[in-house]
């Protein structure tokens, strides 16, 4: 069994915090910009874009929360490190890797759609 350690890039808090601050900035000043571009813009036009923006914000927060819960459960159960799991993933057959990627993408897309539907 191959037990080499895979070095993952260090997680930097600046990137998610920057994205969150940009989304909150758009949330705050979005209606002002829409009103400035078109004086006939009604509240309904502004609300549609703000709801889409709110769904993106909630999706990112739920994704971060789910990742944190997964990490806590992973450590509590005592499963192998993620880097070791990635090495084992590379030993799968190609069709198994593709199926796992498609299933992961489908579940991520389903979660994003659920956040959008819940808010709109």
N, CA, C and O of each residue as an XYZ file, in Angstrom:
480
protein
N       0.835     -1.179      0.000
C       0.000      0.000      0.000
C       0.880      1.242      0.000
O       1.831      1.345      0.775
N       0.554      2.169     -0.866
C       1.324      3.390     -1.008
C       0.882      4.392      0.061
O      -0.266      4.836      0.049
N       1.772      4.750      0.976
C       1.401      5.642      2.075
C       2.193      6.936      2.042
O       2.413      7.544      3.089
N       2.630      7.375      0.859
C       3.331      8.647      0.761
C       2.380      9.776      1.125
O       1.171      9.680      0.915
N       2.937     10.838      1.670
C       2.129     12.008      2.008
C       2.073     12.944      0.801
O       3.095     13.243      0.183
N       0.884     13.391      0.483
C       0.681     14.343     -0.598
C       0.620     15.731      0.013
O      -0.162     15.966      0.934
N       1.426     16.647     -0.480
C       1.438     17.988      0.082
C       0.396     18.833     -0.634
O       0.518     19.130     -1.823
N      -0.635     19.214      0.118
C      -1.672     20.080     -0.416
C      -1.271     21.532     -0.183
O      -0.555     21.827      0.773
N      -1.727     22.448     -1.052
C      -1.384     23.854     -0.814
C      -2.012     24.349      0.481
O      -3.092     23.909      0.876
N      -1.323     25.259      1.122
C      -1.811     25.793      2.403
C      -3.088     26.603      2.174
O      -3.203     27.362      1.212
N      -4.027     26.419      3.075
C      -5.289     27.148      2.986
C      -5.074     28.577      3.462
O      -4.529     28.812      4.540
N      -5.504     29.518      2.652
C      -5.373     30.924      3.020
C      -6.763     31.491      3.241
O      -7.648     31.332      2.400
N      -6.953     32.151      4.371
C      -8.257     32.703      4.726
C      -8.598     33.951      3.926
O      -9.758     34.361      3.898
N      -7.613     34.563      3.274
C      -7.862     35.809      2.570
C      -8.773     35.609      1.359
O      -9.586     36.478      1.045
N      -8.644     34.482      0.688
C      -9.430     34.265     -0.526
C     -10.931     34.142     -0.238
O     -11.708     34.880     -0.844
N     -11.380     33.249      0.655
C     -12.815     33.191      0.929
C     -13.345     34.465      1.577
O     -14.469     34.884      1.300
N     -12.542     35.078      2.437
C     -12.983     36.314      3.078
C     -13.124     37.426      2.048
O     -14.038     38.244      2.141
N     -12.234     37.463      1.073
C     -12.320     38.467      0.015
C     -13.552     38.279     -0.846
O     -14.222     39.248     -1.204
N     -13.850     37.038     -1.178
C     -15.049     36.759     -1.975
C     -16.303     37.125     -1.196
O     -17.236     37.706     -1.751
N     -16.327     36.785      0.096
C     -17.481     37.113      0.924
C     -17.655     38.625      1.044
O     -18.778     39.126      0.976
N     -16.559     39.353      1.219
C     -16.651     40.812      1.314
C     -17.120     41.423     -0.012
O     -17.886     42.387     -0.008
N     -16.670     40.874     -1.139
C     -17.130     41.363     -2.440
C     -18.631     41.126     -2.607
O     -19.349     42.007     -3.077
N     -19.104     39.945     -2.226
C     -20.528     39.650     -2.335
C     -21.349     40.546     -1.412
O     -22.428     41.000     -1.793
N     -20.854     40.803     -0.207
C     -21.573     41.696      0.694
C     -21.561     43.135      0.178
O     -22.538     43.863      0.351
N     -20.469     43.545     -0.451
C     -20.401     44.869     -1.066
C     -21.426     44.985     -2.191
O     -22.122     45.994     -2.303
N     -21.516     43.945     -3.027
C     -22.526     43.942     -4.094
C     -23.936     43.932     -3.523
O     -24.835     44.573     -4.067
N     -24.130     43.206     -2.427
C     -25.442     43.141     -1.786
C     -25.860     44.529     -1.278
O     -27.023     44.917     -1.388
N     -24.901     45.259     -0.726
C     -25.198     46.563     -0.152
C     -25.405     47.631     -1.220
O     -26.374     48.388     -1.171
N     -24.489     47.688     -2.188
C     -24.520     48.777     -3.152
C     -25.122     48.391     -4.500
O     -25.147     49.212     -5.418
N     -25.605     47.162     -4.635
C     -26.236     46.734     -5.888
C     -27.457     47.543     -6.285
O     -27.553     47.960     -7.439
N     -28.404     47.785     -5.367
C     -29.572     48.576     -5.739
C     -29.228     50.006     -6.136
O     -29.868     50.579     -7.017
N     -28.219     50.582     -5.490
C     -27.818     51.954     -5.820
C     -27.246     52.009     -7.225
O     -27.527     52.943     -7.976
N     -26.440     51.008     -7.588
C     -25.864     50.960     -8.925
C     -26.955     50.737     -9.969
O     -26.941     51.377    -11.020
N     -27.901     49.838     -9.693
C     -28.994     49.606    -10.637
C     -29.847     50.856    -10.821
O     -30.250     51.172    -11.940
N     -30.123     51.562     -9.738
C     -30.908     52.782     -9.815
C     -30.138     53.873    -10.554
O     -30.737     54.688    -11.256
N     -28.817     53.891    -10.400
C     -27.992     54.883    -11.087
C     -27.899     54.628    -12.585
O     -27.796     55.572    -13.369
N     -27.936     53.355    -12.992
C     -27.848     53.033    -14.420
C     -29.166     53.291    -15.135
O     -29.170     53.720    -16.289
N     -30.277     53.037    -14.468
C     -31.584     53.194    -15.096
C     -32.554     53.754    -14.068
O     -32.850     53.105    -13.064
N     -33.049     54.964    -14.321
C     -33.939     55.606    -13.358
C     -35.294     54.918    -13.259
O     -36.006     55.079    -12.267
N     -35.650     54.157    -14.281
C     -36.966     53.498    -14.269
C     -36.924     52.124    -13.614
O     -37.921     51.402    -13.605
N     -35.779     51.770    -13.073
C     -35.653     50.465    -12.422
C     -36.535     50.426    -11.183
O     -36.435     51.286    -10.308
N     -37.394     49.424    -11.121
C     -38.276     49.279     -9.962
C     -37.660     48.391     -8.905
O     -36.574     47.839     -9.083
N     -38.362     48.267     -7.819
C     -37.862     47.429     -6.734
C     -37.838     45.966     -7.113
O     -36.997     45.209     -6.628
N     -38.752     45.564     -7.973
C     -38.784     44.156     -8.371
C     -37.536     43.806     -9.172
O     -36.962     42.736     -8.971
N     -37.108     44.675    -10.064
C     -35.896     44.401    -10.841
C     -34.680     44.263     -9.938
O     -33.827     43.402    -10.156
N     -34.607     45.112     -8.930
C     -33.482     45.041     -8.003
C     -33.560     43.793     -7.141
O     -32.537     43.180     -6.838
N     -34.752     43.418     -6.751
C     -34.918     42.281     -5.847
C     -34.532     40.967     -6.500
O     -34.011     40.072     -5.835
N     -34.780     40.844     -7.784
C     -34.433     39.597     -8.475
C     -32.932     39.362     -8.393
O     -32.496     38.265     -8.046
N     -32.138     40.378     -8.708
C     -30.687     40.216     -8.669
C     -30.184     40.042     -7.249
O     -29.222     39.313     -7.009
N     -30.832     40.711     -6.312
C     -30.413     40.547     -4.917
C     -30.731     39.150     -4.391
O     -29.987     38.614     -3.570
N     -31.827     38.561     -4.855
C     -32.133     37.186     -4.438
C     -31.136     36.189     -5.017
O     -30.740     35.240     -4.341
N     -30.732     36.403     -6.260
C     -29.711     35.528     -6.852
C     -28.402     35.681     -6.085
O     -27.725     34.694     -5.799
N     -28.048     36.924     -5.754
C     -26.834     37.166     -4.980
C     -26.934     36.544     -3.590
O     -25.960     35.978     -3.093
N     -28.105     36.644     -2.960
C     -28.313     36.027     -1.649
C     -28.204     34.507     -1.724
O     -27.689     33.878     -0.799
N     -28.679     33.914     -2.809
C     -28.551     32.463     -2.955
C     -27.088     32.050     -3.123
O     -26.681     31.001     -2.623
N     -26.295     32.867     -3.821
C     -24.866     32.564     -3.955
C     -24.181     32.658     -2.596
O     -23.370     31.803     -2.241
N     -24.513     33.708     -1.836
C     -23.920     33.874     -0.505
C     -24.288     32.698      0.394
O     -23.429     32.143      1.079
N     -25.570     32.316      0.391
C     -25.985     31.211      1.261
C     -25.375     29.894      0.815
O     -25.037     29.062      1.656
N     -25.226     29.684     -0.492
C     -24.588     28.465     -0.981
C     -23.136     28.387     -0.518
O     -22.682     27.333     -0.071
N     -22.409     29.494     -0.623
C     -21.015     29.486     -0.191
C     -20.900     29.282      1.317
O     -20.001     28.580      1.779
N     -21.799     29.886      2.082
C     -21.762     29.677      3.532
C     -22.109     28.238      3.902
O     -21.485     27.659      4.791
N     -23.099     27.660      3.228
C     -23.455     26.268      3.501
C     -22.343     25.314      3.084
O     -22.097     24.314      3.759
N     -21.672     25.614      1.980
C     -20.554     24.776      1.542
C     -19.415     24.828      2.560
O     -18.828     23.798      2.894
N     -19.105     26.028      3.052
C     -18.060     26.161      4.072
C     -18.423     25.457      5.364
O     -17.582     24.809      5.988
N     -19.690     25.587      5.765
C     -20.152     24.914      6.978
C     -20.091     23.394      6.828
O     -19.683     22.689      7.751
N     -20.499     22.897      5.664
C     -20.452     21.451      5.424
C     -19.009     20.946      5.424
O     -18.734     19.856      5.928
N     -18.093     21.726      4.865
C     -16.679     21.325      4.857
C     -16.126     21.288      6.279
O     -15.372     20.379      6.628
N     -16.497     22.273      7.103
C     -16.030     22.301      8.483
C     -16.581     21.108      9.268
O     -15.850     20.474     10.029
N     -17.862     20.804      9.085
C     -18.466     19.657      9.769
C     -17.817     18.359      9.304
O     -17.578     17.462     10.112
N     -17.532     18.251      8.013
C     -16.859     17.054      7.492
C     -15.489     16.894      8.122
O     -15.115     15.786      8.508
N     -14.730     17.979      8.235
C     -13.402     17.889      8.848
C     -13.488     17.480     10.312
O     -12.686     16.670     10.778
N     -14.460     18.036     11.047
C     -14.616     17.674     12.460
C     -14.995     16.201     12.611
O     -14.460     15.500     13.469
N     -15.920     15.741     11.773
C     -16.320     14.334     11.829
C     -15.170     13.426     11.399
O     -14.984     12.344     11.955
N     -14.409     13.868     10.415
C     -13.281     13.084      9.915
C     -12.267     12.854     11.033
O     -11.771     11.742     11.212
N     -11.964     13.916     11.785
C     -10.992     13.778     12.880
C     -11.572     12.970     14.039
O     -10.847     12.205     14.677
N     -12.865     13.125     14.322
C     -13.483     12.410     15.441
C     -13.540     10.911     15.180
O     -13.346     10.111     16.095
N     -13.804     10.532     13.943
C     -13.905      9.112     13.607
C     -12.525      8.480     13.512
O     -12.369      7.283     13.750
N     -11.520      9.288     13.164
C     -10.165      8.768     13.057
C      -9.863      8.146     11.708
O      -9.077      7.203     11.620
N     -10.472      8.660     10.669
C     -10.211      8.165      9.323
C      -8.846      8.646      8.841
O      -8.278      9.570      9.422
N      -8.314      8.029      7.782
C      -7.004      8.471      7.272
C      -7.070      9.911      6.768
O      -8.150     10.440      6.505
N      -5.918     10.526      6.638
C      -5.840     11.919      6.193
C      -6.347     12.049      4.754
O      -6.326     11.092      3.979
N      -6.799     13.248      4.423
C      -7.307     13.507      3.076
C      -6.215     13.276      2.036
O      -6.485     12.754      0.954
N      -4.975     13.664      2.364
C      -3.881     13.490      1.410
C      -3.675     12.014      1.079
O      -3.361     11.679     -0.064
N      -3.844     11.143      2.044
C      -3.728      9.705      1.798
C      -4.888      9.201      0.952
O      -4.715      8.340      0.090
N      -6.074      9.748      1.211
C      -7.242      9.354      0.420
C      -7.080      9.762     -1.034
O      -7.516      9.041     -1.931
N      -6.448     10.927     -1.281
C      -6.225     11.374     -2.654
C      -5.270     10.422     -3.359
O      -5.459     10.105     -4.533
N      -4.263      9.973     -2.660
C      -3.339      9.016     -3.266
C      -4.061      7.713     -3.616
O      -3.787      7.117     -4.658
N      -4.972      7.271     -2.762
C      -5.727      6.056     -3.041
C      -6.717      6.282     -4.179
O      -7.006      5.355     -4.935
N      -7.237      7.496     -4.310
C      -8.154      7.809     -5.401
C      -7.469      7.656     -6.756
O      -8.088      7.219     -7.726
N      -6.193      8.017     -6.815
C      -5.459      7.911     -8.079
C      -5.236      6.464     -8.505
O      -4.903      6.219     -9.664
N      -5.409      5.505     -7.611
C      -5.230      4.106     -7.970
C      -6.514      3.494     -8.548
O      -6.492      2.369     -9.047
N      -7.628      4.229     -8.481
C      -8.874      3.719     -9.061
C      -8.772      3.659    -10.571
O      -7.930      4.319    -11.181
N      -9.631      2.867    -11.157
C      -9.698      2.835    -12.612
C     -10.272      4.147    -13.122
O     -10.928      4.878    -12.380
N     -10.019      4.444    -14.405
C     -10.438      5.718    -14.965
C     -11.951      5.897    -14.916
O     -12.430      6.984    -14.592
N     -12.708      4.850    -15.231
C     -14.162      4.984    -15.238
C     -14.702      5.207    -13.827
O     -15.726      5.868    -13.653
N     -14.017      4.654    -12.812
C     -14.436      4.879    -11.437
C     -14.168      6.326    -11.010
O     -14.974      6.933    -10.305
N     -13.031      6.866    -11.444
C     -12.724      8.258    -11.141
C     -13.730      9.194    -11.798
O     -14.191     10.148    -11.171
N     -14.073      8.928    -13.061
C     -15.024      9.770    -13.782
C     -16.389      9.715    -13.113
O     -17.046     10.745    -12.964
N     -16.819      8.541    -12.714
C     -18.119      8.417    -12.035
C     -18.137      9.184    -10.722
O     -19.129      9.836    -10.396
N     -17.060      9.111     -9.976
C     -16.995      9.833     -8.713
C     -16.992     11.343     -8.940
O     -17.647     12.084     -8.206
N     -16.254     11.802     -9.959
C     -16.261     13.225    -10.291
C     -17.656     13.686    -10.702
O     -18.114     14.740    -10.262
N     -18.332     12.910    -11.539
C     -19.670     13.282    -11.986
C     -20.665     13.277    -10.827
O     -21.522     14.157    -10.748
N     -20.565     12.311     -9.942
C     -21.457     12.273     -8.784
C     -21.208     13.472     -7.872
O     -22.155     14.078     -7.370
N     -19.947     13.813     -7.657
C     -19.626     14.979     -6.817
C     -20.138     16.262     -7.454
O     -20.705     17.113     -6.769
N     -19.943     16.404     -8.756
C     -20.422     17.596     -9.450
C     -21.945     17.668     -9.426
O     -22.514     18.743     -9.240
N     -22.598     16.536     -9.612
C     -24.061     16.525     -9.580
C     -24.607     16.914     -8.218
O     -25.581     17.661     -8.134
N     -23.992     16.417     -7.145
C     -24.443     16.785     -5.803
C     -24.176     18.252     -5.497
O     -24.983     18.903     -4.834
N     -23.046     18.782     -5.976
C     -22.757     20.197     -5.792
C     -23.749     21.062     -6.555
O     -24.208     22.082     -6.041
N     -24.079     20.665     -7.770
C     -25.065     21.389     -8.571
C     -26.447     21.309     -7.937
O     -27.195     22.286     -7.958
N     -26.789     20.159     -7.377
C     -28.070     20.005     -6.695
C     -28.163     20.908     -5.464
O     -29.213     21.494     -5.202
N     -27.075     21.021     -4.714
C     -27.075     21.904     -3.548
C     -27.210     23.369     -3.954
O     -27.926     24.129     -3.303
N     -26.525     23.768     -5.029
C     -26.627     25.150     -5.511
C     -28.047     25.442     -5.996
O     -28.586     26.516     -5.730
N     -28.641     24.505     -6.695
C     -30.026     24.680     -7.167
C     -30.992     24.758     -5.997
O     -31.934     25.551     -6.020
N     -30.769     23.949     -4.986
C     -31.617     23.990     -3.801
C     -31.548     25.342     -3.084
O     -32.565     25.848     -2.610
N     -30.336     25.929     -3.007
C     -30.204     27.259     -2.390
C     -30.934     28.311     -3.220
O     -31.578     29.199     -2.663
N     -30.840     28.219     -4.524
C     -31.516     29.177     -5.391
C     -33.035     29.028     -5.307
O     -33.756     30.025     -5.269
N     -33.515     27.803     -5.277
C     -34.964     27.560     -5.192
C     -35.507     27.990     -3.835
O     -36.611     28.529     -3.752
N     -34.747     27.757     -2.780
C     -35.230     28.119     -1.447
C     -35.404     29.624     -1.295
O     -36.277     30.075     -0.554
N     -34.595     30.392     -1.977
C     -34.681     31.848     -1.821
C     -35.594     32.503     -2.846
O     -36.189     33.546     -2.578
N     -35.701     31.900     -4.002
C     -36.537     32.526     -5.046
C     -37.850     31.865     -5.043
O     -38.722     32.221     -5.836
